[in-house]
């Protein structure tokens, strides 16, 4: 019995002090942020042109979306207090990368108001995938950055969130050759993070690093 208890104690200590394991990255459909027909209410800024990063081996496009579809200028164009922002202070940031680099580590830091939802991680961060409905264009979003998965396997892309909820680290063994999307969807691997900031302005924009 004593031996059993000692073994149990050692096992418990191992669980308490083990390094957190990587988790498969959540998947977030692009239409969850809004559809084309109401773009003025959700599309705050972008997509931008691709900018070279990591000594020119990676290009990055960015886009800022009002999570609650409350772009101040669309909700009330006389609202000067929130002009240029999302009235609720809830922002969705998208970063689309293209690269041929392997074993890539992508870090989103400077996260303000980020709280991962344990029960539904995809509502707070992950990879943004295109989820257009060909039979219902009104339910599609072709104006937002997203990844056309088209059967490609992205299950080996993993993510970890630090304890302070200020940084997400994605590990990417390789970036598949994604097909081009429709409209402004672009082409590449698209990371997304949702934040709930205390006010609409100033906007705390996450930093991306490789």
C-alpha positions in Angstrom: 0.0 0.0 0.0 2.8 2.4 0.9 4.5 1.7 -2.4 1.3 2.4 -4.2 0.8 5.7 -2.5 4.4 6.8 -3.3 3.9 5.9 -6.9 0.6 7.8 -7.0 2.3 10.9 -5.4 5.1 10.8 -8.0 2.6 10.5 -10.8 0.6 13.5 -9.4 3.7 15.6 -9.2 4.6 14.7 -12.8 1.1 16.0 -13.9 1.5 19.2 -11.9 4.9 20.1 -13.3 4.8 18.8 -16.8 5.3 21.3 -19.7 1.9 22.2 -21.4 1.4 20.2 -24.6 0.7 21.8 -27.9 -3.0 21.8 -29.0 -4.3 21.5 -32.5 -5.2 25.0 -33.7 -9.0 25.9 -33.6 -10.7 26.5 -37.0 -12.9 29.6 -37.4 -15.2 30.1 -40.4 -14.9 33.5 -42.1 -18.7 34.0 -42.2 -18.8 34.0 -38.4 -17.5 37.6 -38.7 -20.2 38.8 -41.1 -21.2 38.4 -44.8 -20.7 40.5 -47.9 -24.0 42.2 -47.8 -23.3 44.0 -44.5 -19.5 44.6 -45.0 -19.7 48.3 -44.0 -20.8 47.2 -40.5 -17.9 44.7 -39.9 -15.0 45.5 -42.2 -13.0 48.2 -40.3 -9.7 48.2 -42.2 -8.1 46.1 -45.0 -7.1 43.7 -46.3 -3.7 45.4 -46.8 -1.3 44.6 -49.6 1.2 41.9 -48.8 4.2 43.2 -46.9 7.6 41.4 -46.8 8.7 40.1 -43.4 11.5 37.8 -42.0 14.1 39.1 -44.4 11.7 38.8 -47.3 10.9 35.1 -46.8 7.4 35.7 -45.5 4.7 38.2 -46.7 1.8 39.3 -44.5 -1.6 40.8 -45.2 -3.7 42.2 -42.4 -7.3 43.1 -41.8 -9.3 44.4 -38.8 -12.9 43.4 -38.3 -15.5 44.6 -35.8 -16.5 41.4 -34.1 -20.0 42.7 -33.2 -20.5 44.3 -36.6 -20.5 47.8 -35.1 -18.2 49.9 -37.2 -18.9 53.3 -35.8 -19.2 55.1 -39.1 -21.8 52.5 -40.3 -23.8 52.4 -37.1 -23.9 56.2 -36.6 -21.8 58.5 -38.9 -22.2 61.3 -36.3 -20.5 59.3 -33.6 -17.2 61.2 -33.5 -16.2 59.7 -30.1 -15.8 56.2 -31.7 -15.0 57.3 -35.2 -12.4 54.9 -36.8 -13.2 52.1 -34.4 -15.7 49.5 -33.3 -18.3 50.9 -30.9 -18.1 47.9 -28.5 -14.3 47.7 -28.5 -14.5 44.1 -29.8 -11.9 43.5 -32.5 -11.1 40.6 -34.7 -7.5 40.7 -36.2 -6.5 38.6 -39.2 -3.0 37.9 -40.5 -2.5 36.0 -43.7 0.9 34.8 -44.5 2.6 33.3 -47.6 5.9 31.5 -47.4 7.9 28.4 -48.4 9.8 28.3 -45.1 9.5 25.2 -43.1 9.4 24.7 -39.3 7.9 28.2 -38.9 7.0 29.7 -35.5 4.5 32.5 -35.7 3.8 34.6 -32.6 0.9 37.0 -32.1 1.8 39.2 -29.1 0.7 42.5 -27.5 -2.8 41.0 -27.1 -5.1 43.3 -25.1 -8.4 42.0 -24.0 -7.8 38.5 -25.2 -9.4 35.6 -23.3 -9.5 32.2 -24.9 -12.8 30.5 -24.6 -12.1 27.0 -23.3 -15.5 25.5 -24.4 -15.3 27.0 -27.9 -11.7 28.0 -28.7 -12.5 28.9 -32.3 -14.6 31.8 -31.1 -11.4 33.5 -29.8 -8.5 32.4 -31.9 -7.2 30.0 -34.6 -7.0 29.7 -38.3 -9.6 31.5 -40.4 -11.0 29.3 -43.2 -13.2 30.2 -46.1 -16.7 28.7 -45.6 -18.6 30.1 -48.6 -21.9 28.5 -49.4 -22.1 28.2 -53.2 -25.9 27.6 -52.9 -26.4 30.7 -50.8 -24.1 33.6 -51.8 -25.9 35.9 -49.3 -24.4 33.7 -46.5 -20.8 34.0 -47.8 -17.9 36.3 -47.0 -15.6 37.0 -49.9 -14.3 40.3 -48.5 -12.3 38.9 -45.6 -8.9 37.2 -45.5 -9.3 33.5 -45.0 -7.6 30.2 -46.0 -9.0 28.0 -48.8 -8.4 24.6 -47.2 -10.0 22.6 -50.0 -9.2 19.3 -48.4 -5.6 20.1 -47.5 -4.5 18.8 -44.1 -3.7 21.5 -41.5 -4.1 19.4 -38.4 -0.4 19.5 -37.8 -0.5 23.2 -37.1 -0.5 23.7 -33.4 -1.0 26.6 -31.0 -0.3 27.5 -27.4 -1.5 30.5 -25.4 0.7 31.8 -22.6 -0.7 32.1 -19.0 -1.1 35.8 -19.2 -3.2 35.5 -22.3 -1.0 38.1 -24.1 0.6 35.8 -26.6 -0.3 33.0 -29.0 2.4 30.9 -30.6 1.7 28.8 -33.7 4.0 26.1 -34.8 3.8 25.4 -38.6 5.9 22.5 -40.0 5.2 23.8 -43.5 2.6 26.0 -45.3 0.6 24.0 -47.9 0.1 25.4 -51.4 -3.3 26.8 -50.7 -5.4 27.8 -53.7 -6.4 31.4 -54.1 -9.7 32.5 -52.6 -12.5 34.5 -54.0 -12.5 38.3 -54.0 -10.4 39.6 -51.1 -9.9 36.3 -49.4 -6.4 36.1 -50.7 -4.1 33.1 -50.7 -2.2 31.7 -47.8 -2.4 30.7 -44.1 -4.7 33.0 -42.1 -4.4 33.4 -38.4 -7.2 35.1 -36.4 -7.5 36.4 -32.9 -10.5 38.0 -31.2 -10.1 40.7 -28.5 -12.5 42.6 -26.3 -10.9 45.9 -25.4 -12.1 48.3 -22.8 -13.0 51.0 -25.3 -13.2 51.5 -29.0 -10.2 53.7 -29.1 -7.3 53.6 -29.2 -7.0 50.2 -30.9 -4.4 47.9 -29.5 -3.2 46.0 -32.6 -1.4 42.7 -32.0 2.2 42.2 -33.3 3.1 39.3 -35.5 6.6 37.9 -35.5 8.4 34.9 -37.0 
